[in-house]
Amino acid sequence: MQTERLILRPFTLDDAEEYFPLVSDPDIVRYTGEPPLASVDEARDLLLTRPLRDYARHGFGRMACIEKQTGRLIGFSGLKYLEQLGEVDVGYRFLPDCWGKGYATESAMALMRQGVREHGLQRIIGLVEPANGASVHVLKKLGLQFERTTRLDGCAEDLDLYAIATSR
């Protein structure tokens, strides 16, 4: 799939080296509730147990975001089924030099539309730490509205849950 500035494609294990900064940089993972990873091997394992597993189980998952202009993997975006909530979450993460450029909104909007069209999703949520104002702003631009505060197992912080009812 392509947007104006991005190529959105499934991850492969060959992406581990470029994926590593997205899961190891403390500034990038600050609001994720997860510790930074320490090696490319850990990043490869995470690709295997998260997006690659999600593609196989659900037919969708977080997608690699490739900047058309440079060919560089600059982040990820997309949908993820959250077993704990029985909901589909939209999420995104980008390299710091790409923050504030609208990539999260551009990619997530396209992948949400695909989720509705190809998977019949009727509702999409977004979970965010309240202090992550930039992510809250993106969720609102995507049309999601605050619904409630929740806490996930294994997460020390309360999260705000935003949601949108989709239409086909």
KOLMAR-524130 format. One record per residue (C-alpha): residue number from 1; residue in three letters; x, y, z. Coordinates in nm, 3 decimals, padded with zeros to 5 digits. Layout:
BEGIN
    n  res        u        v        w
  NUM  ALA        X        Y        Z
...
This chain:
BEGIN
    n  res        u        v        w
    1  MET   00.000   00.000   00.000
    2  GLN   00.118   00.353  -00.066
    3  THR   00.026   00.698   00.060
    4  GLU   00.147   01.029  -00.077
    5  ARG   00.485   01.002   00.098
    6  LEU   00.507   00.645   00.230
    7  ILE   00.520   00.283   00.126
    8  LEU   00.341   00.068   00.386
    9  ARG   00.439  -00.297   00.378
   10  PRO   00.456  -00.598   00.608
   11  PHE   00.772  -00.638   00.811
   12  THR   01.015  -00.922   00.741
   13  LEU   01.294  -01.056   00.960
   14  ASP   01.536  -00.876   00.726
   15  ASP   01.406  -00.548   00.873
   16  ALA   01.550  -00.621   01.220
   17  GLU   01.845  -00.383   01.192
   18  GLU   01.631  -00.090   01.075
   19  TYR   01.357  -00.182   01.326
   20  PHE   01.603  -00.185   01.617
   21  PRO   01.610   00.196   01.677
   22  LEU   01.228   00.195   01.705
   23  VAL   01.245  -00.046   01.998
   24  SER   01.574   00.058   02.161
   25  ASP   01.582   00.440   02.166
   26  PRO   01.464   00.557   02.512
   27  ASP   01.299   00.868   02.363
   28  ILE   01.098   00.657   02.118
   29  VAL   00.982   00.394   02.370
   30  ARG   00.924   00.640   02.657
   31  TYR   00.544   00.615   02.642
   32  THR   00.514   00.249   02.541
   33  GLY   00.545   00.093   02.886
   34  GLU   00.823  -00.128   02.751
   35  PRO   01.195  -00.115   02.827
   36  PRO   01.435  -00.040   02.541
   37  LEU   01.571  -00.352   02.372
   38  ALA   01.945  -00.412   02.384
   39  SER   02.026  -00.592   02.058
   40  VAL   01.926  -00.648   01.697
   41  ASP   01.865  -01.014   01.789
   42  GLU   01.602  -00.901   02.043
   43  ALA   01.446  -00.680   01.775
   44  ARG   01.435  -00.979   01.536
   45  ASP   01.264  -01.189   01.805
   46  LEU   01.011  -00.910   01.863
   47  LEU   00.933  -00.892   01.490
   48  LEU   00.871  -01.266   01.495
   49  THR   00.644  -01.265   01.801
   50  ARG   00.451  -00.947   01.724
   51  PRO   00.389  -00.823   01.369
   52  LEU   00.479  -01.145   01.187
   53  ARG   00.263  -01.350   01.425
   54  ASP  -00.019  -01.094   01.396
   55  TYR  -00.018  -01.116   01.014
   56  ALA  -00.053  -01.495   01.038
   57  ARG  -00.322  -01.493   01.310
   58  HIS  -00.533  -01.191   01.219
   59  GLY  -00.441  -01.094   00.864
   60  PHE  -00.315  -00.755   00.978
   61  GLY  -00.059  -00.598   01.210
   62  ARG   00.179  -00.306   01.241
   63  MET   00.335  -00.226   00.903
   64  ALA   00.680  -00.096   00.812
   65  CYS   00.667   00.267   00.695
   66  ILE   00.919   00.341   00.421
   67  GLU   00.979   00.702   00.322
   68  LYS   00.938   00.716  -00.058
   69  GLN   01.187   00.999  -00.100
   70  THR   01.474   00.817   00.075
   71  GLY   01.376   00.449   00.078
   72  ARG   01.446   00.448   00.452
   73  LEU   01.240   00.255   00.708
   74  ILE   01.132   00.543   00.933
   75  GLY   00.872   00.382   01.156
   76  PHE   00.573   00.158   01.184
   77  SER   00.201   00.207   01.188
   78  GLY  -00.114   00.007   01.177
   79  LEU  -00.361  -00.215   01.350
   80  LYS  -00.312  -00.476   01.619
   81  TYR  -00.567  -00.704   01.778
   82  LEU  -00.539  -00.677   02.158
   83  GLU  -00.642  -01.010   02.309
   84  GLN  -00.678  -00.862   02.657
   85  LEU  -00.942  -00.612   02.546
   86  GLY  -01.090  -00.796   02.247
   87  GLU  -01.035  -00.475   02.049
   88  VAL  -00.831  -00.359   01.750
   89  ASP  -00.581  -00.086   01.836
   90  VAL  -00.425   00.165   01.598
   91  GLY  -00.065   00.247   01.680
   92  TYR   00.238   00.416   01.529
   93  ARG   00.600   00.483   01.612
   94  PHE   00.853   00.687   01.414
   95  LEU   01.215   00.793   01.432
   96  PRO   01.263   01.130   01.610
   97  ASP   01.374   01.313   01.293
   98  CYS   01.032   01.222   01.147
   99  TRP   00.822   01.351   01.437
  100  GLY   00.586   01.637   01.360
  101  LYS   00.573   01.567   00.986
  102  GLY   00.230   01.404   00.976
  103  TYR   00.355   01.054   00.897
  104  ALA   00.163   00.895   01.185
  105  THR  -00.167   01.044   01.072
  106  GLU  -00.102   00.973   00.703
  107  SER  -00.009   00.608   00.757
  108  ALA  -00.264   00.527   01.028
  109  MET  -00.552   00.678   00.830
  110  ALA  -00.471   00.462   00.527
  111  LEU  -00.432   00.147   00.736
  112  MET  -00.753   00.213   00.930
  113  ARG  -00.941   00.245   00.600
  114  GLN  -00.788  -00.083   00.484
  115  GLY  -00.893  -00.250   00.811
  116  VAL  -01.252  -00.143   00.758
  117  ARG  -01.255  -00.234   00.389
  118  GLU  -01.068  -00.566   00.401
  119  HIS  -01.140  -00.694   00.752
  120  GLY  -01.482  -00.544   00.822
  121  LEU  -01.368  -00.367   01.137
  122  GLN  -01.652  -00.177   01.299
  123  ARG  -01.455  -00.019   01.582
  124  ILE  -01.094   00.086   01.628
  125  ILE  -00.936   00.204   01.952
  126  GLY  -00.619   00.388   02.041
  127  LEU  -00.444   00.350   02.376
  128  VAL  -00.221   00.631   02.497
  129  GLU  -00.049   00.748   02.812
  130  PRO  -00.217   01.081   02.894
  131  ALA   00.122   01.258   02.905
  132  ASN   00.190   01.169   02.541
  133  GLY   00.030   01.479   02.394
  134  ALA   00.162   01.422   02.042
  135  SER  -00.001   01.079   02.023
  136  VAL  -00.326   01.212   02.168
  137  HIS  -00.323   01.478   01.895
  138  VAL  -00.281   01.211   01.624
  139  LEU  -00.566   00.999   01.764
  140  LYS  -00.796   01.303   01.756
  141  LYS  -00.691   01.385   01.397
  142  LEU  -00.782   01.025   01.307
  143  GLY  -01.133   01.087   01.446
  144  LEU  -01.101   00.888   01.768
  145  GLN  -01.264   01.030   02.080
  146  PHE  -01.179   00.979   02.445
  147  GLU  -01.392   00.705   02.594
  148  ARG  -01.239   00.600   02.927
  149  THR  -00.927   00.531   03.129
  150  THR  -00.809   00.171   03.155
  151  ARG  -00.514  -00.032   03.275
  152  LEU  -00.369  -00.331   03.094
  153  ASP  -00.213  -00.628   03.269
  154  GLY   00.160  -00.572   03.302
  155  CYS   00.132  -00.198   03.246
  156  ALA   00.221   00.028   03.538
  157  GLU   00.043   00.334   03.400
  158  ASP  -00.325   00.405   03.340
  159  LEU  -00.397   00.453   02.971
  160  ASP  -00.658   00.666   02.802
  161  LEU  -00.869   00.472   02.556
  162  TYR  -00.989   00.659   02.249
  163  ALA  -01.228   00.497   02.002
  164  ILE  -01.408   00.540   01.674
  165  ALA  -01.701   00.349   01.531
  166  THR  -01.618   00.289   01.168
  167  SER  -01.851   00.270   00.872
  168  ARG  -01.796   00.056   00.566
